[in-house]
Amino acid sequence: MNTSTAIGAKVKSLRIGKEMTIKQLSEACGLSVGFLSQFERGISSIAIDSLETIANVLEVPLSELFMEMENEIRIEEPEDPIMHGMELIPSKASTQMYQYILKHPHTDYALLPRLYTLLPPSEDEEILEMYSHKGEEFLFVLEGTITLYLEDRKYVMYPGDSIHFNSSKRHNWTNKTTRIARILTVNSPNPLKKKEESEET
């Protein structure tokens, strides 16, 4: 399920929960019924300002549209090795970014794959802090456009672009556009492994 499909489904669920017709939502937010219908089905993407208007009409924070619906989370047997899409729970990495851990808890692997959703910058945009750590990192852009800072260089990356670099170099990334961006990252070694091991002892 891509971002547009997931967000569209969440908007539809919230709208129905408020017993609001798609026509009523259309009149309240100023978007056409046809567009909203396509958006809720994941056919059309949406600008962040329009998405924020919809969130205001539905009386929910914008961030809630990026949260998985609890009643859709699939419960699998512990021995199931597949990390199913609806099991992914987002955690807030910053005011602009949500991360999804693409591994089962406590699996003893050296790699840490993560999916990030980067929101467009807000009026109170945080100062981007550069950081470094041991190991290496792979980054692949799935959707949208991101700006990657690596030491003293700046790179603009588009869907399909990727980079593999030494994590000891100062780095960070951000979304400077008006649309949502999504990236896949893989870290080696797994920076959460030590934390998980300490929690078990």
Phi, psi and omega in degrees: 000122180278176185299314182300318180296316182295316181291319178300318179294323180292318178299316179300317180297316179294321179297313180295323178298332177267008181054043180251131177282162179294332177292320179294320177296321179300314181292326183284327184252353176079018177251148185291154178300318181298316179295314181298323179297316179293321180296315181295335178268001178080014181277325182244143174274171185220145177286151185296327180292323176292322179295323179293323177297317179298318180299319179295319179296321180278357177060046175226153176293151181304323182298333182294335180290350179256004180268140177290145178282125186302323183285358177256355181288124182276134177261118181250162174295145182304330183280355179291116183281350184278132173268100185284145184305320183282359174272349185287124179247122181284146171235148185279116179271330176196181180295339184253353193221137174242142180239150176236125178278120185265046178208153176289145179302141173068013172285133189270074181239152183282340182260145174237105176270136180222148175248129179245138169251121182253118178280157174298158182296144177263176179295328179260052183298133180285153174289128183287119181264128177279141179218165180214159179199171181291154173102204180223163187218141176241136181227133180228129180273120180268322187205142177081194182231132178237159174249121181256130175253125181226108189055238182262012182252152177235133181231137174260126185241141184242169180308130182096345178282149178213162177209145178234120186217165177282123185290350178288345175281138179297133185204162171184170180216160181206167177249114181256009183261180180264007180237159180294146175234151178225135180227152173251130176235151175227124179252142173220125000286170180291111183291345179269350186298314180297320180296317181293322181294321180291329179289334182279337183272000000 
